[in-house]
Amino acid sequence: MGTIKEGTLLWEPRDNQKQNSNLYKYMNWLESEMNLTFNDYQSLWKWSTDYIEDFWESIWNYFEIQANQPYKNVLTSYQMPGTKWFPEATINYTEHIFRNRQEGQTAIIHTSELRPTSEITWKQLYRETAAMQKTLVNLGVTKGDRVVAYTANIYETVVAFLATASLGAIWSSASPDFGTQSVIDRFKQIEPKVMITVDGYQYGGKKFDRTDVVAAIQSELPTLEATITIPYLQSNANFNQLKNPISWDRAIEIKEKQPEIRYEHVSFNDPLWILFSSGTTGKPKPIVQSQGGILIEHLKSLTLHVDLGKNDRFFWFTTTGWMMWNFLIGGLLTGSAIILYDGNPAYPNHHRLWELAEETKMTVFGTSASYIISCMKNDIKPAEKFDLSNLSSISSTGSPLPPEGFQWCYDYVKENLWIASASGGTDVCTAFILGAPTLPVHAGELQCRGLGAKIESFDDNSQAIIDEVGELVLTEPFPSMPIYFWNDKDGSRLYESYFDVFPGIWRHGDYLKVTSRGTCVIYGRSDATINRGGIRIGTSEIYRAVDQVKEVDDSLIVDVPLANGDSSTPLFVVMKEGSRLSDDVKHAIKKQIRSQCSPRHVPTGIFEVEDLPKTLNGKKLEVPIKKILMGKPADQVVNKGSMVNAEALDYFVQFSRQLV
């Protein structure tokens, strides 16, 4: 596939699509209830960010958020950090999940490499959540206690989470592919009372028994009082190594004819869950987000931006160790069915998820940019093999989706398709910049800044700029921002993470261009920028150029400053099976970068590696590799427990010695 110009118009929604969208209905509601009329999305966004109290109050009212105790104020101040939202209100997240349940309708569709596809009704989900809640109560779990899960992306994990949140207890999860120390580094910080765990998992056809790992984790958590076990890898799993294991069947045993969930109403600003940063340096940061902040933001983003409703079937490829799992579960707030898949998305071949889309009648297909690029490179053409007539939207996140990725979706998935590239992060458990069902799709661009999110691109003088690349900042408070980091008593770690560059303003760490049309382009991490001859360029632009070389499977580039004031920009490439890094391939790579980026950004050297160091969530370790190549010890800049392939660092440690 050839290159396509960034910004090329690819698709526009038809009038009936716009008028049937949730966003259109909300705008009509604003007109009828608040006498506010907006002619286009940009004017709506501007109002939502200029008058954030009015906007978020409208979201509260539009979604009829239920509070046991009502709010008096929308927020306490505009100061960041430290803002509190709807401070007087008491609510419960799980109550909002179940408030409009239709008992006979499907709530969850789940499948994996180990299990056939099956459907769970709202009735079953409610009954088993009620039973699990009772088990947790019997184990002494109360408001503020931590419940952790070392579990796969399976139905049982959702039940455990909803039961935890119903009690006002605090949830945190890790995927079973996380290594022992990585899980201990996370869970030990938050001192859990109960752990839920699987015995293992299967990935790419290979079985991984984790019972020894679970025993090791349990032994390092002195606060743990109970462990609930799910036999996932094997139906007769042996948990004898554990202290006082409780079987899943016993935990969800329903003894009442009509089990009822009792909702603990907590402050809007009380914790819902703890998410962890990648932890590439030091121990992962425990990011705490609130019940109310997540509730109101997910209602807004999933309903108005993702456009979910009761007839949708919402999928995102994720694990329980990535914030997209939490976002996916939020789909239940809209009444849509959610689709869970556990396993390798390319097993037994690259058609697996497209096959799942047909089988489940998926309407929204959520994935990563890297998955779409992988389909492109492997010449996958889903439309030729599968009935995707129910599919209305593809959402992509994790890294910037290049223009060619957009075009591939239209060429080989479906012509009438809404492509929504999104950018946000674990820090807020949502997308700041995402899609809108009423807007056109342009190649390589994110459709809009999210409602209520005052996103700007700042230059070095802290001025907002348009049609230029700058720092992505958030200049007004936002409900799902962290309420604090766990054990960060004076707030210094939180402040240093987001507010030390532009005091009082959230700096996200990405390079962003806001166009005059209101669309956005993300250029990668701002601390991984390539600066050659005073011209800065995001790594995503380099990767886009290299992706055009069919022999290359993946790549990583870093800009390493040298003592003489110059810098070295080595490019590391993983070759496709059967290909080698020949002079012709090197020439092709340089030609692509020279023509698509600039002659100044041609790498100083191109080197073949077996694998690129990545986090457990699949993100390339650009900044840590840069620090290693600058001579810093690997153990000081990388937490190997946060990596999927720590052995891949060895090459770069050796390379740094040559560079020095």
Stockholm file with secondary structure:
# STOCKHOLM 1.0

chainA/1-660         MGTIKEGTLLWEPRDNQKQNSNLYKYMNWLESEMNLTFNDYQSLWKWSTDYIEDFWESIWNYFEIQANQPYKNVLTSYQMPGTKWFPEATINYTEHIFRNRQEGQTAIIHTSELRPTSEITWKQLYRETAAMQKTLVNLGVTKGDRVVAYTANIYETVVAFLATASLGAIWSSASPDFGTQSVIDRFKQIEPKVMITVDGYQYGGKKFDRTDVVAAIQSELPTLEATITIPYLQSNANFNQLKNPISWDRAIEIKEKQPEIRYEHVSFNDPLWILFSSGTTGKPKPIVQSQGGILIEHLKSLTLHVDLGKNDRFFWFTTTGWMMWNFLIGGLLTGSAIILYDGNPAYPNHHRLWELAEETKMTVFGTSASYIISCMKNDIKPAEKFDLSNLSSISSTGSPLPPEGFQWCYDYVKENLWIASASGGTDVCTAFILGAPTLPVHAGELQCRGLGAKIESFDDNSQAIIDEVGELVLTEPFPSMPIYFWNDKDGSRLYESYFDVFPGIWRHGDYLKVTSRGTCVIYGRSDATINRGGIRIGTSEIYRAVDQVKEVDDSLIVDVPLANGDSSTPLFVVMKEGSRLSDDVKHAIKKQIRSQCSPRHVPTGIFEVEDLPKTLNGKKLEVPIKKILMGKPADQVVNKGSMVNAEALDYFVQFSRQLV
#=GR chainA/1-660 SS CCCCCTTCEEECCCHHHHHTSHHHHHHHHHHHHHCCCCSSHHHHHHHHHHSHHHHHHHHHHHTTCCCSBCCSCSBSCSCTTTCCBSTTCEECHHHHHHTTCCTTSEEEEEEESSSCCEEEEHHHHHHHHHHHHHHHHHTTCCTTCEEEEECCSSHHHHHHHHHHHHTTCEEEEECTTSCHHHHHHHHHHHCCSEEEEESEEEETTEEEECHHHHHHHHHTCTTCCEEEEECCSCTTCCCTTSSSEEEHHHHTCCCSSSCCCCCCCEETTSEEEEEECCCSSSSCCEEEEEHHHHHHHHHHIIIIISCCCTTCEEEECCCTTSHHHHHHHGGGGGTCEEEEEESCTTSSSTTHHHHHHHHHTCSEEEEEHHHHHHHHHTTCCHHHHSCCTTCCEEEEESSCCCHHHHHHHHHHTCSSCEEEECEEETTTTEEEEECCTTSCEETTCBCEECTTCCEEEECTTSCBCSSSEEEEEECSCCTTSCSEETTCTTSHHHHHHHTSSSTTSEEEEEEEEECTTSCEEEEEEGGGCEEETTEEECHHHHHHHHTTSTTEEEEEECCEECTTSCEECEEEEEECTTCCCCHHHHHHHHHHHHHHTCGGGSCSEEEECSCCCBBTTSCBCHHHHHHHHTTCCHHHHCCGGGBSCGGGHHHHHHHHHHHC
#=GC SS_cons         CCCCCTTCEEECCCHHHHHTSHHHHHHHHHHHHHCCCCSSHHHHHHHHHHSHHHHHHHHHHHTTCCCSBCCSCSBSCSCTTTCCBSTTCEECHHHHHHTTCCTTSEEEEEEESSSCCEEEEHHHHHHHHHHHHHHHHHTTCCTTCEEEEECCSSHHHHHHHHHHHHTTCEEEEECTTSCHHHHHHHHHHHCCSEEEEESEEEETTEEEECHHHHHHHHHTCTTCCEEEEECCSCTTCCCTTSSSEEEHHHHTCCCSSSCCCCCCCEETTSEEEEEECCCSSSSCCEEEEEHHHHHHHHHHIIIIISCCCTTCEEEECCCTTSHHHHHHHGGGGGTCEEEEEESCTTSSSTTHHHHHHHHHTCSEEEEEHHHHHHHHHTTCCHHHHSCCTTCCEEEEESSCCCHHHHHHHHHHTCSSCEEEECEEETTTTEEEEECCTTSCEETTCBCEECTTCCEEEECTTSCBCSSSEEEEEECSCCTTSCSEETTCTTSHHHHHHHTSSSTTSEEEEEEEEECTTSCEEEEEEGGGCEEETTEEECHHHHHHHHTTSTTEEEEEECCEECTTSCEECEEEEEECTTCCCCHHHHHHHHHHHHHHTCGGGSCSEEEECSCCCBBTTSCBCHHHHHHHHTTCCHHHHCCGGGBSCGGGHHHHHHHHHHHC
//
